[in-house]
Amino acid sequence: MSSQVRELMASGFGQLRYEPTAKRIQAVLGGETVVDSTRAVLVWEPRRVVPSYAVPVQDVRGELVPAGPAVAGPGDDVGASLPDVTALRVLDPRVPFTVHSASGEMVDLRAAGQVRSGAGFLPADPDLAGLVILDFGAFDAWYEEDELNVAHPRDPFHRIDVLPSSRQVRLELDGQVLAVSSRPVLLFETLLPMRYYLPRADVTAELVPSPTKTWCAYKGQASYFSASVGGRLVPDIAWSYPDPQHDASRVRDLVAFFDERIDVTLDGERRARPVTPWSDSPGA
């Protein structure tokens, strides 16, 4: 019997998972390099959808101070829905690092004249003995080799493909047309819905720049727009990448809308709204 690949990928979401990386990983705090490792491992705690870096304790240039055992993990009702992938509630990056779903000991980091509470986690799993899992957000900057990494560690099993298309796309909300295009750029991302990036000229809705910004490890920093629809302003319904990462260079300055919150007609066929962690909040 055959298996759908996404089912195989999602079958381990409830488990502690890891994968060594050959990349040199560095982290900066207070202007100093406090992590420098060529022995890093990517670790996904149970139900986490993005990994964290783990390195040998010896590769941390600072003091790791015990902060007590991890509290009981999050309940089954905590997390976001991703029904096209798994029945589990997944823990996306909005769930803080200090919420642990694996057994182990939390540690504070003292380095570069600073203290970062709960910045490390010593997993109890014997396969990860001697490693400390680190909170990406507790450091000022991370590098994979000499390239700055943003948002979270890159997943080696996650990728994006960006392709020009001549498919006919019509976007609406509450019966009002937001955009119509026959020249979308389609962005395909592992385990996520296809996204339609459109030229600004094909967007008929009035877009109002929003102060909201988010970061994607694969695409860069997104700038958001609210849209005027039927006399009301719908917040953060669209986004654009003015300076995308190299893998996403083709979507530079194009506009995408959250399919989760609007109605999409593709080649004359209305598509169902996908359910993702961003169905009701930004984070493209």
Backbone as CSV, one residue per row, in Angstrom:
resi,resn,N_x,N_y,N_z,CA_x,CA_y,CA_z,C_x,C_y,C_z
1,MET,0.842,-1.184,0.000,0.000,0.000,0.000,0.885,1.245,0.000
2,SER,0.525,2.208,-0.823,1.313,3.437,-0.917,0.962,4.394,0.218
3,SER,1.849,5.373,0.454,1.650,6.371,1.500,1.832,7.760,0.913
4,GLN,0.972,8.673,1.309,1.157,10.062,0.909,2.313,10.641,1.715
5,VAL,3.214,11.350,1.047,4.434,11.813,1.693,4.124,12.740,2.861
6,ARG,3.137,13.634,2.706,2.854,14.549,3.799,2.367,13.811,5.042
7,GLU,1.705,12.677,4.848,1.294,11.872,5.995,2.508,11.284,6.705
8,LEU,3.505,10.873,5.927,4.728,10.367,6.537,5.444,11.472,7.307
9,MET,5.477,12.680,6.720,6.141,13.793,7.387,5.426,14.179,8.681
10,ALA,4.104,14.117,8.661,3.320,14.536,9.820,3.200,13.447,10.870
11,SER,3.532,12.207,10.503,3.330,11.095,11.430,4.188,11.212,12.681
12,GLY,5.264,11.977,12.608,6.137,12.120,13.761,5.909,13.373,14.578
13,PHE,4.884,14.166,14.236,4.667,15.435,14.923,4.506,15.263,16.427
14,GLY,3.981,14.139,16.856,3.764,13.940,18.276,5.001,13.452,19.018
15,GLN,6.127,13.332,18.309,7.340,12.777,18.900,8.448,13.831,18.961
16,LEU,9.450,13.564,19.784,10.681,14.354,19.796,11.522,13.905,18.610
17,ARG,11.915,14.855,17.753,12.617,14.528,16.514,13.915,15.340,16.430
18,TYR,14.906,14.826,15.724,16.142,15.591,15.559,16.804,15.229,14.239
19,GLU,17.672,16.130,13.769,18.423,15.910,12.536,19.728,16.703,12.612
20,PRO,20.877,16.032,12.521,22.150,16.756,12.510,22.255,17.660,11.282
21,THR,22.996,18.746,11.409,23.261,19.622,10.268,24.761,19.807,10.123
22,ALA,25.215,19.864,8.879,26.637,20.071,8.609,27.010,21.554,8.631
23,LYS,26.029,22.447,8.787,26.289,23.884,8.762,26.984,24.345,10.045
24,ARG,27.849,25.322,9.906,28.393,26.008,11.080,27.325,26.974,11.586
25,ILE,26.996,26.871,12.857,25.940,27.679,13.455,26.558,28.614,14.494
26,GLN,26.241,29.897,14.384,26.732,30.881,15.343,25.584,31.750,15.841
27,ALA,25.697,32.171,17.100,24.715,33.083,17.685,25.443,34.223,18.362
28,VAL,24.872,35.424,18.245,25.480,36.641,18.772,24.593,37.209,19.871
29,LEU,25.235,37.650,20.934,24.539,38.292,22.049,25.412,39.424,22.560
30,GLY,24.831,40.626,22.649,25.596,41.765,23.151,26.847,42.046,22.358
31,GLY,26.812,41.793,21.056,27.966,42.049,20.208,29.021,40.968,20.230
32,GLU,28.808,39.913,21.016,29.777,38.825,21.107,29.190,37.536,20.531
33,THR,30.053,36.741,19.887,29.641,35.418,19.431,29.667,34.481,20.635
34,VAL,28.501,34.038,21.075,28.426,33.215,22.284,28.093,31.756,21.965
35,VAL,27.754,31.482,20.730,27.569,30.099,20.264,28.324,29.962,18.958
36,ASP,29.152,28.946,18.855,29.896,28.686,17.618,30.081,27.178,17.529
37,SER,29.349,26.555,16.608,29.353,25.091,16.578,29.301,24.556,15.162
38,THR,30.091,23.525,14.921,29.986,22.744,13.688,29.386,21.371,13.993
39,ARG,28.789,21.263,15.182,28.199,19.987,15.615,26.736,20.173,15.999
40,ALA,26.089,21.127,15.371,24.716,21.457,15.740,23.731,20.389,15.254
41,VAL,22.611,20.355,15.940,21.511,19.439,15.619,20.228,20.254,15.618
42,LEU,19.366,20.000,14.655,18.043,20.598,14.651,17.114,19.697,15.454
43,VAL,16.347,20.297,16.368,15.466,19.528,17.241,14.051,20.083,17.163
44,TRP,13.093,19.187,16.972,11.678,19.530,17.018,11.077,18.867,18.259
45,GLU,10.643,19.644,19.217,9.923,19.048,20.336,8.567,18.558,19.835
46,PRO,7.935,17.628,20.554,6.641,17.117,20.103,5.657,18.237,19.772
47,ARG,5.039,18.133,18.606,4.020,19.040,18.080,4.584,20.355,17.577
48,ARG,5.891,20.578,17.723,6.494,21.781,17.155,6.622,21.616,15.644
49,VAL,6.304,22.688,14.894,6.382,22.609,13.435,7.658,23.226,12.888
50,VAL,8.368,24.013,13.688,9.680,24.510,13.265,10.716,24.059,14.284
51,PRO,11.942,23.839,13.847,12.973,23.317,14.745,13.648,24.407,15.555
52,SER,14.409,23.972,16.544,15.335,24.824,17.292,16.742,24.273,17.096
53,TYR,17.731,25.142,17.261,19.108,24.675,17.232,19.468,24.053,18.577
54,ALA,20.172,22.948,18.534,20.791,22.363,19.725,22.276,22.204,19.429
55,VAL,23.107,22.523,20.405,24.558,22.414,20.221,25.146,21.742,21.454
56,PRO,26.333,21.151,21.325,26.999,20.642,22.522,27.198,21.767,23.537
57,VAL,27.024,21.438,24.800,27.166,22.435,25.854,28.522,23.127,25.751
58,GLN,29.544,22.397,25.341,30.890,22.965,25.252,30.993,24.060,24.184
59,ASP,30.045,24.126,23.257,30.094,25.119,22.186,29.371,26.410,22.553
60,VAL,28.922,26.511,23.800,28.301,27.742,24.299,29.328,28.490,25.131
61,ARG,29.616,29.721,24.753,30.601,30.540,25.465,29.876,31.347,26.547
62,GLY,29.488,30.663,27.571,28.765,31.287,28.664,28.435,30.230,29.698
63,GLU,27.695,30.645,30.714,27.334,29.739,31.799,25.869,29.358,31.676
64,LEU,25.596,28.070,31.739,24.232,27.561,31.731,23.856,27.219,33.169
65,VAL,22.872,27.930,33.691,22.502,27.826,35.094,21.180,27.078,35.214
66,PRO,21.128,25.967,35.962,19.869,25.211,36.090,18.724,26.111,36.569
67,ALA,17.575,25.956,35.904,16.399,26.753,36.256,15.214,25.878,36.628
68,GLY,15.454,24.558,36.780,14.384,23.666,37.198,13.860,22.816,36.060
69,PRO,13.155,21.723,36.396,12.591,20.853,35.362,11.485,21.552,34.596
70,ALA,11.298,21.123,33.360,10.205,21.669,32.555,8.872,21.315,33.200
71,VAL,7.947,22.263,33.149,6.611,22.013,33.671,5.872,21.083,32.713
72,ALA,4.727,20.584,33.158,3.946,19.685,32.307,3.672,20.339,30.959
73,GLY,3.804,19.571,29.891,3.656,20.095,28.537,2.276,20.644,28.259
74,PRO,2.122,21.385,27.152,0.833,21.983,26.804,-0.211,20.914,26.523
75,GLY,-1.462,21.231,26.859,-2.558,20.292,26.625,-2.871,20.119,25.162
76,ASP,-3.659,19.130,24.867,-4.003,18.826,23.477,-4.791,19.947,22.816
77,ASP,-5.389,20.842,23.629,-6.180,21.941,23.079,-5.345,23.189,22.820
78,VAL,-4.054,23.120,23.144,-3.161,24.256,22.922,-2.513,24.122,21.557
79,GLY,-2.455,25.220,20.825,-1.831,25.205,19.515,-2.806,25.544,18.420
80,ALA,-2.325,25.516,17.196,-3.101,25.912,16.028,-3.504,24.699,15.210
81,SER,-4.587,24.855,14.450,-5.062,23.780,13.579,-4.342,23.813,12.238
82,LEU,-3.986,22.649,11.765,-3.426,22.467,10.437,-4.027,21.169,9.882
83,PRO,-5.351,21.177,9.665,-6.074,19.931,9.399,-5.665,19.210,8.125
84,ASP,-5.107,19.924,7.142,-4.659,19.255,5.924,-3.377,18.461,6.141
85,VAL,-2.777,18.633,7.326,-1.504,17.984,7.611,-1.620,16.972,8.747
86,THR,-2.257,17.377,9.854,-2.316,16.532,11.040,-3.549,16.858,11.869
87,ALA,-4.014,15.863,12.624,-5.130,16.078,13.539,-4.685,16.726,14.841
88,LEU,-3.370,16.769,15.086,-2.851,17.374,16.305,-2.929,18.890,16.241
89,ARG,-3.061,19.527,17.392,-2.897,20.967,17.476,-1.391,21.242,17.483
90,VAL,-0.913,21.971,16.499,0.526,22.155,16.357,0.990,23.397,17.118
91,LEU,2.224,23.340,17.571,2.835,24.449,18.292,3.685,25.243,17.310
92,ASP,3.135,26.351,16.812,3.870,27.186,15.875,4.727,28.175,16.658
93,PRO,5.547,28.996,15.974,6.474,29.875,16.705,5.825,30.884,17.644
94,ARG,4.511,31.084,17.548,3.863,32.000,18.493,3.795,31.408,19.895
95,VAL,3.912,30.085,20.011,3.959,29.446,21.327,5.391,29.572,21.837
96,PRO,5.618,30.224,22.980,6.981,30.530,23.415,7.859,29.304,23.576
97,PHE,9.144,29.507,23.396,10.128,28.441,23.565,10.034,27.825,24.952
98,THR,9.732,28.646,25.967,9.681,28.163,27.347,8.536,27.200,27.606
99,VAL,7.615,27.057,26.628,6.564,26.042,26.724,7.114,24.765,26.097
100,HIS,7.522,23.826,26.937,8.182,22.614,26.443,7.226,21.427,26.420
101,SER,7.328,20.657,25.358,6.485,19.470,25.220,7.301,18.191,25.347
102,ALA,8.550,18.322,25.744,9.417,17.168,26.001,9.929,17.254,27.429
103,SER,10.379,16.128,27.953,10.947,16.099,29.303,12.375,16.637,29.279
104,GLY,12.735,17.341,30.340,14.086,17.867,30.417,14.199,18.954,31.459
105,GLU,15.339,19.646,31.435,15.629,20.676,32.432,15.854,22.017,31.742
106,MET,15.191,23.038,32.239,15.389,24.381,31.717,16.647,24.995,32.326
107,VAL,17.342,25.828,31.534,18.531,26.516,32.023,18.501,27.972,31.591
108,ASP,19.055,28.828,32.452,19.274,30.221,32.098,20.672,30.341,31.486
109,LEU,20.837,31.338,30.636,22.128,31.573,30.001,22.726,32.877,30.526
110,ARG,23.946,32.804,31.016,24.715,33.990,31.400,25.873,34.113,30.430
111,ALA,25.827,35.140,29.604,26.866,35.319,28.588,26.883,36.775,28.157
112,ALA,28.042,37.239,27.745,28.207,38.606,27.238,27.665,39.644,28.217
113,GLY,27.820,39.361,29.515,27.360,40.295,30.531,25.858,40.370,30.681
114,GLN,25.129,39.387,30.129,23.669,39.382,30.183,23.174,38.059,30.744
115,VAL,21.918,38.078,31.202,21.257,36.859,31.658,19.991,36.690,30.841
116,ARG,19.832,35.563,30.211,18.633,35.247,29.436,17.945,34.052,30.098
117,SER,16.840,34.361,30.786,16.121,33.329,31.532,15.462,32.334,30.584
118,GLY,15.615,31.051,30.908,14.967,29.998,30.126,15.432,29.888,28.701
119,ALA,16.625,30.418,28.394,17.108,30.429,27.018,17.594,29.073,26.541
120,GLY,17.746,28.123,27.467,18.228,26.803,27.083,17.376,25.700,27.675
121,PHE,17.468,24.529,27.062,16.709,23.363,27.515,17.568,22.128,27.325
122,LEU,17.778,21.382,28.405,18.550,20.143,28.351,17.577,18.984,28.257
123,PRO,17.409,18.401,27.072,16.430,17.328,26.918,16.852,16.068,27.645
124,ALA,15.868,15.327,28.152,16.151,14.100,28.887,16.431,12.922,27.957
125,ASP,16.167,13.084,26.678,16.334,11.993,25.725,17.806,11.592,25.604
126,PRO,18.141,10.304,25.720,19.554,9.873,25.666,20.214,10.154,24.319
127,ASP,19.458,10.182,23.231,20.040,10.467,21.925,20.531,11.907,21.821
128,LEU,20.042,12.771,22.719,20.411,14.186,22.692,21.254,14.568,23.905
129,ALA,21.817,13.572,24.570,22.635,13.820,25.759,23.817,14.714,25.412
130,GLY,24.097,15.676,26.279,25.211,16.588,26.072,24.883,17.800,25.226
131,LEU,23.656,17.858,24.703,23.234,18.989,23.882,22.334,19.916,24.683
132,VAL,22.379,21.187,24.360,21.443,22.158,24.905,20.663,22.756,23.737
133,ILE,19.337,22.716,23.837,18.470,23.335,22.842,18.341,24.810,23.207
134,LEU,18.479,25.686,22.222,18.543,27.116,22.479,17.349,27.857,21.891
135,ASP,16.932,28.884,22.616,15.823,29.731,22.191,16.323,30.712,21.136
136,PHE,15.819,30.597,19.929,16.245,31.470,18.831,16.053,32.938,19.209
137,GLY,14.913,33.247,19.844,14.583,34.626,20.161,15.369,35.226,21.307
138,ALA,16.142,34.407,22.016,16.910,34.910,23.155,18.238,35.530,22.732
139,PHE,18.562,35.451,21.451,19.840,35.965,20.962,19.592,37.119,19.994
140,ASP,20.616,37.918,19.787,20.489,39.095,18.925,20.562,38.743,17.450
141,ALA,21.298,37.709,17.108,21.426,37.314,15.705,21.930,35.881,15.628
142,TRP,21.543,35.210,14.536,22.010,33.850,14.259,22.582,33.811,12.842
143,TYR,23.579,32.963,12.666,24.177,32.790,11.346,24.285,31.306,11.018
144,GLU,23.932,30.983,9.769,24.240,29.674,9.202,25.403,29.902,8.247
145,GLU,26.579,29.330,8.566,27.818,29.737,7.915,27.938,31.263,8.084
146,ASP,28.074,32.039,7.011,28.219,33.489,7.160,26.956,34.241,6.750
147,GLU,25.849,33.541,6.627,24.597,34.190,6.230,23.689,34.367,7.435
148,LEU,23.196,35.589,7.600,22.265,35.889,8.671,20.990,35.074,8.495
149,ASN,20.542,34.455,9.571,19.282,33.706,9.547,18.250,34.472,10.363
150,VAL,17.005,34.452,9.918,15.962,35.227,10.588,14.790,34.331,10.951
151,ALA,14.037,34.761,11.955,12.765,34.163,12.370,12.936,32.868,13.158
152,HIS,13.575,31.877,12.564,13.790,30.588,13.219,14.755,29.779,12.362
153,PRO,15.305,28.686,12.889,16.201,27.857,12.067,15.488,27.342,10.819
154,ARG,16.240,27.237,9.742,15.666,26.683,8.521,15.554,25.169,8.636
155,ASP,14.429,24.668,8.173,14.142,23.241,8.190,14.670,22.629,6.895
156,PRO,15.570,21.653,6.944,16.115,21.082,5.708,15.082,20.318,4.885
157,PHE,13.938,20.029,5.485,12.889,19.301,4.769,11.754,20.239,4.339
158,HIS,12.000,21.538,4.426,11.014,22.553,4.067,11.592,23.373,2.925
159,ARG,10.784,23.638,1.906,11.286,24.421,0.793,10.175,25.274,0.194
160,ILE,10.579,26.256,-0.616,9.623,27.032,-1.380,9.989,26.954,-2.854
161,ASP,8.970,26.947,-3.705,9.130,27.077,-5.154,8.302,28.278,-5.583
162,VAL,8.870,29.142,-6.396,8.188,30.349,-6.861,8.151,30.312,-8.384
163,LEU,6.925,30.273,-8.937,6.767,30.071,-10.378,5.794,31.088,-10.979
164,PRO,6.165,31.699,-12.104,5.204,32.557,-12.808,4.111,31.699,-13.430
165,SER,2.914,32.269,-13.566,1.779,31.497,-14.068,0.868,32.402,-14.893
166,SER,0.056,31.764,-15.751,-0.973,32.487,-16.502,-2.367,32.073,-16.041
167,ARG,-2.467,31.435,-14.882,-3.777,31.022,-14.363,-4.575,32.258,-13.962
168,GLN,-5.904,32.138,-14.063,-6.801,33.258,-13.797,-7.199,33.255,-12.322
169,VAL,-6.855,34.315,-11.613,-7.112,34.407,-10.184,-8.037,35.586,-9.908
170,ARG,-9.073,35.331,-9.122,-10.008,36.383,-8.709,-10.165,36.291,-7.192
171,LEU,-9.927,37.394,-6.510,-10.006,37.437,-5.059,-11.148,38.350,-4.645
172,GLU,-11.972,37.863,-3.689,-13.127,38.634,-3.236,-13.279,38.499,-1.723
173,LEU,-13.956,39.475,-1.150,-14.337,39.422,0.255,-15.685,40.087,0.401
174,ASP,-16.638,39.338,0.959,-18.011,39.827,1.134,-18.584,40.335,-0.183
175,GLY,-18.253,39.637,-1.271,-18.781,39.989,-2.583,-18.069,41.122,-3.281
176,GLN,-17.089,41.736,-2.633,-16.345,42.839,-3.243,-15.036,42.317,-3.807
177,VAL,-14.750,42.701,-5.053,-13.534,42.238,-5.715,-12.324,42.954,-5.115
178,LEU,-11.329,42.149,-4.748,-10.070,42.680,-4.225,-8.997,42.745,-5.298
179,ALA,-8.978,41.736,-6.164,-7.955,41.668,-7.204,-8.379,40.671,-8.268
180,VAL,-7.944,40.934,-9.506,-8.137,40.009,-10.623,-6.838,40.007,-11.416
181,SER,-6.312,38.810,-11.675,-5.028,38.738,-12.365,-4.930,37.496,-13.230
182,SER,-4.256,37.652,-14.367,-3.912,36.512,-15.219,-2.392,36.347,-15.291
183,ARG,-1.713,36.976,-14.336,-0.245,36.889,-14.308,0.266,36.746,-12.868
184,PRO,-0.340,35.840,-12.116,0.138,35.657,-10.743,1.498,34.979,-10.712
185,VAL,2.205,35.198,-9.631,3.390,34.408,-9.316,2.981,33.504,-8.164
186,LEU,3.090,32.201,-8.372,2.607,31.229,-7.397,3.758,30.769,-6.516
187,LEU,3.519,30.800,-5.219,4.528,30.355,-4.266,4.037,29.083,-3.586
188,PHE,4.790,28.012,-3.770,4.473,26.712,-3.192,5.427,26.478,-2.025
189,GLU,4.870,26.169,-0.848,5.683,25.983,0.352,5.265,24.701,1.044
190,THR,6.235,23.943,1.488,5.983,22.623,2.069,4.907,22.668,3.150
191,LEU,3.878,21.848,2.963,2.780,21.638,3.913,1.894,22.866,4.115
192,LEU,2.036,23.887,3.267,1.219,25.096,3.389,0.461,25.346,2.090
193,PRO,-0.606,26.156,2.135,-1.366,26.420,0.912,-0.540,27.164,-0.131
194,MET,-0.877,26.955,-1.383,-0.294,27.751,-2.461,-0.692,29.210,-2.251
195,ARG,0.263,30.119,-2.460,-0.015,31.545,-2.311,0.048,32.228,-3.678
196,TYR,-0.825,33.234,-3.872,-0.903,33.975,-5.117,-0.312,35.365,-4.890
197,TYR,0.808,35.638,-5.525,1.438,36.948,-5.441,1.112,37.704,-6.729
198,LEU,0.517,38.886,-6.570,-0.033,39.606,-7.708,0.636,40.969,-7.880
199,PRO,0.743,41.436,-9.128,1.231,42.805,-9.352,0.273,43.810,-8.706
200,ARG,0.821,44.895,-8.184,-0.019,45.911,-7.544,-1.081,46.432,-8.510
201,ALA,-0.758,46.488,-9.804,-1.706,47.000,-10.789,-2.943,46.120,-10.906
202,ASP,-2.859,44.863,-10.501,-3.993,43.943,-10.596,-4.828,43.916,-9.325
203,VAL,-4.432,44.686,-8.325,-5.187,44.775,-7.070,-6.115,45.980,-7.152
204,THR,-7.417,45.730,-7.081,-8.395,46.818,-7.186,-8.792,47.369,-5.830
205,ALA,-8.593,46.608,-4.767,-8.941,47.083,-3.434,-7.974,48.190,-3.009
206,GLU,-8.481,49.115,-2.205,-7.620,50.147,-1.642,-6.811,49.542,-0.508
207,LEU,-5.493,49.578,-0.644,-4.608,49.022,0.371,-4.032,50.147,1.226
208,VAL,-4.074,49.927,2.529,-3.555,50.907,3.478,-2.375,50.268,4.208
209,PRO,-1.175,50.850,4.101,-0.020,50.250,4.789,-0.260,50.102,6.279
210,SER,0.170,48.964,6.817,0.024,48.649,8.238,1.394,48.668,8.902
211,PRO,1.468,48.963,10.184,2.766,48.897,10.866,3.239,47.470,11.135
212,THR,2.377,46.485,10.896,2.722,45.092,11.194,3.859,44.594,10.291
213,LYS,4.814,43.950,10.904,5.916,43.298,10.181,6.076,41.892,10.744
214,THR,6.359,40.926,9.900,6.703,39.587,10.365,7.914,39.102,9.580
215,TRP,8.566,38.068,10.134,9.741,37.501,9.492,9.489,36.048,9.131
216,CYS,9.976,35.659,7.977,9.954,34.263,7.541,11.394,33.850,7.273
217,ALA,11.780,32.678,7.760,13.154,32.207,7.573,13.493,31.983,6.105
218,TYR,12.479,31.783,5.254,12.708,31.453,3.859,12.445,32.622,2.915
219,LYS,11.631,33.601,3.363,11.233,34.690,2.474,11.694,36.068,2.945
220,GLY,11.976,36.240,4.223,12.433,37.522,4.722,11.371,38.268,5.500
221,GLN,11.463,39.605,5.492,10.529,40.427,6.260,9.340,40.822,5.401
222,ALA,8.138,40.567,5.930,6.899,40.920,5.242,6.337,42.210,5.814
223,SER,5.875,43.086,4.915,5.155,44.299,5.294,3.683,44.092,4.973
224,TYR,2.808,44.549,5.858,1.385,44.237,5.743,0.556,45.418,5.281
225,PHE,-0.628,45.061,4.755,-1.606,46.049,4.324,-2.971,45.687,4.879
226,SER,-3.736,46.708,5.232,-5.156,46.544,5.493,-5.885,46.935,4.211
227,ALA,-7.104,46.438,4.051,-7.860,46.723,2.829,-9.207,47.327,3.183
228,SER,-9.598,48.322,2.412,-10.915,48.940,2.571,-11.930,48.103,1.806
229,VAL,-12.868,47.502,2.532,-13.867,46.611,1.933,-15.247,47.001,2.454
230,GLY,-16.111,47.451,1.554,-17.470,47.785,1.936,-17.564,48.837,3.029
231,GLY,-16.659,49.804,3.009,-16.699,50.870,3.990,-16.027,50.552,5.304
232,ARG,-15.430,49.360,5.421,-14.707,49.011,6.644,-13.278,48.635,6.293
233,LEU,-12.402,48.818,7.250,-10.997,48.500,7.043,-10.706,47.116,7.628
234,VAL,-10.306,46.188,6.777,-9.975,44.833,7.204,-8.478,44.797,7.493
235,PRO,-8.082,44.608,8.756,-6.663,44.748,9.102,-5.799,43.590,8.621
236,ASP,-4.612,43.942,8.185,-3.539,42.959,7.892,-4.038,41.794,7.047
237,ILE,-4.738,42.097,5.968,-5.304,41.062,5.110,-4.356,40.685,3.973
238,ALA,-3.340,41.525,3.739,-2.414,41.282,2.628,-0.996,41.645,3.069
239,TRP,-0.038,41.166,2.304,1.353,41.442,2.638,2.211,41.473,1.381
240,SER,3.433,41.973,1.538,4.384,42.043,0.440,5.788,41.912,1.009
241,TYR,6.716,41.458,0.158,8.117,41.367,0.541,8.914,42.374,-0.293
242,PRO,9.229,43.551,0.266,9.989,44.540,-0.500,11.446,44.150,-0.720
243,ASP,11.983,43.316,0.142,13.381,42.899,0.013,13.495,41.436,0.418
244,PRO,12.987,40.530,-0.437,12.913,39.114,-0.044,14.264,38.423,-0.021
245,GLN,14.287,37.290,0.691,15.447,36.406,0.649,15.617,35.884,-0.774
246,HIS,16.827,35.387,-1.073,17.136,35.021,-2.456,16.189,33.968,-3.022
247,ASP,15.733,33.006,-2.212,14.845,31.967,-2.732,13.491,32.522,-3.152
248,ALA,13.123,33.695,-2.620,11.812,34.283,-2.898,11.921,35.562,-3.723
249,SER,13.027,35.740,-4.427,13.265,37.007,-5.124,12.175,37.338,-6.145
250,ARG,11.521,36.326,-6.695,10.505,36.579,-7.720,9.233,37.241,-7.179
251,VAL,9.040,37.244,-5.874,7.825,37.866,-5.331,8.089,39.286,-4.840
252,ARG,9.243,39.822,-5.101,9.581,41.177,-4.657,8.491,42.177,-5.063
253,ASP,7.963,42.895,-4.076,6.986,43.975,-4.257,5.624,43.506,-4.783
254,LEU,5.429,42.197,-4.939,4.106,41.694,-5.294,3.247,41.585,-4.029
255,VAL,1.940,41.482,-4.207,1.006,41.479,-3.077,0.285,40.140,-3.001
256,ALA,0.239,39.578,-1.809,-0.517,38.347,-1.560,-1.556,38.613,-0.483
257,PHE,-2.667,37.882,-0.567,-3.739,37.976,0.418,-3.854,36.651,1.165
258,PHE,-4.373,36.727,2.378,-4.615,35.512,3.147,-5.814,34.771,2.564
259,ASP,-5.547,33.644,1.881,-6.644,32.816,1.356,-7.577,32.364,2.470
260,GLU,-7.017,32.250,3.683,-7.790,31.790,4.827,-8.953,32.718,5.155
261,ARG,-8.881,33.986,4.701,-9.857,34.984,5.127,-10.640,35.606,3.980
262,ILE,-10.366,35.144,2.758,-11.065,35.691,1.598,-11.557,34.546,0.716
263,ASP,-12.232,34.896,-0.380,-12.710,33.900,-1.334,-11.856,33.976,-2.594
264,VAL,-11.338,32.827,-3.001,-10.447,32.735,-4.158,-11.118,31.911,-5.248
265,THR,-11.156,32.465,-6.444,-11.618,31.725,-7.617,-10.428,31.553,-8.549
266,LEU,-10.090,30.312,-8.820,-8.932,29.984,-9.649,-9.410,29.270,-10.903
267,ASP,-9.135,29.877,-12.067,-9.570,29.314,-13.347,-11.064,29.006,-13.324
268,GLY,-11.839,29.917,-12.733,-13.287,29.802,-12.724,-13.871,28.916,-11.642
269,GLU,-13.040,28.320,-10.798,-13.515,27.416,-9.752,-13.231,28.008,-8.370
270,ARG,-14.293,28.144,-7.557,-14.141,28.666,-6.214,-13.411,27.644,-5.339
271,ARG,-12.401,28.099,-4.651,-11.603,27.228,-3.796,-12.049,27.366,-2.346
272,ALA,-11.958,26.253,-1.622,-12.284,26.289,-0.193,-11.213,27.077,0.552
273,ARG,-11.634,27.773,1.597,-10.666,28.501,2.408,-9.833,27.512,3.220
274,PRO,-8.513,27.571,3.119,-7.686,26.668,3.916,-7.714,27.070,5.387
275,VAL,-7.403,26.124,6.251,-7.277,26.386,7.687,-5.809,26.200,8.048
276,THR,-5.209,27.258,8.572,-3.800,27.243,8.939,-3.624,28.007,10.224
277,PRO,-2.410,28.026,10.791,-2.182,28.844,11.984,-2.432,30.321,11.775
278,TRP,-2.553,30.764,10.500,-2.745,32.189,10.218,-4.178,32.499,9.782
279,SER,-5.103,31.627,10.105,-6.483,31.868,9.710,-7.065,33.116,10.353
280,ASP,-6.539,33.502,11.524,-7.093,34.675,12.187,-6.035,35.644,12.688
281,SER,-4.776,35.496,12.221,-3.742,36.423,12.664,-2.616,36.420,11.642
282,PRO,-1.793,37.510,11.595,-0.748,37.599,10.574,0.407,36.658,10.832
283,GLY,1.185,36.444,9.786,2.357,35.586,9.890,2.658,34.875,8.615
284,ALA,2.680,35.602,7.494,2.868,34.978,6.184,4.258,34.436,5.990
